[in-house]
Amino acid sequence: MGLLKYIKEEIEIIRDRDPAIKSNMEVFLYPSFKAIMWYRVAHKLYLKKHYFLARYISQKTARKTGIEIHPGAKIGRGLFIDHGHGVVIGETAVLGENVTLYQGVTLGGTGKEQGKRHPTLGDNVMVSAGAKVLGSFTVGSNSKIGSGSVVVSEVPPNSTVVGVPGRVIKRDGIKQPQNDLNQVDLPNPNLMDIHELQRENKELRDILNQFMNHIVRMERKENKNEDF
């Protein structure tokens, strides 16, 4: 892709997904714009086995933008990194098209694997602020990872994952979650567990009350029989 075409595409992506942008010129101030642009350069050098130069560019970019993308990572078109500080993308990570990452996201390894060590994200995946996706598994296309979640196992397509460790708590047919960048109104698994415990507790209390009422009726009946 030529430089001008790339810049035009990035402007469209950032303006589409960030309502704070008021003009095309603001895009050039974006850390994510610079980080992704220099990643593309470093990745080409990496593929040509110019490893030192590729890492030099990526590390210099990380110092300037707060976004660390290893030049070995494979990233499709349409990546959007909002704010971006603290974002880390590991060497063997693979990102599909139209992926959205928020600040503090880590696509890392567990330290126990060799070869493919980092996650694969399908198309249209959104990873919310502070989430950690660790290991060489796949997050299926059209999925959402909730803020602060720690995901260490496979995620099916069209899923919503929240919690520590991450739990799949919703699966549906949403096809374009990058157009719904809501990081707040995701189901809360802890609250769901509390509600389930409350429901079970109520059922047990109802059973106990029925049993106690039955005992009271039996005692009253016995007392009446004794009076006769």
Secondary structure, DSSP 8 states (H G I E B T S, - for coil): --HHHHHHHHHHHHHHH-TT--SGGGGGG-HHHHHHHHHHHHHHHHHTT-HHHHHHHHHHHHHHHSEEE-TT-EE-TT-EESS-TTEEE-TT-EE-TT-EE-TT-EEE--SS--SS-S-EE-TT-EE-TT-EEESS-EE-TT-EE-TT-EE-S-B-TTEEEETTTTEEEEE---S-GGG---SSS---HHHHHHHHHHHHHHHHHHHHHHHHHHHHHHHHHHHHHHH-
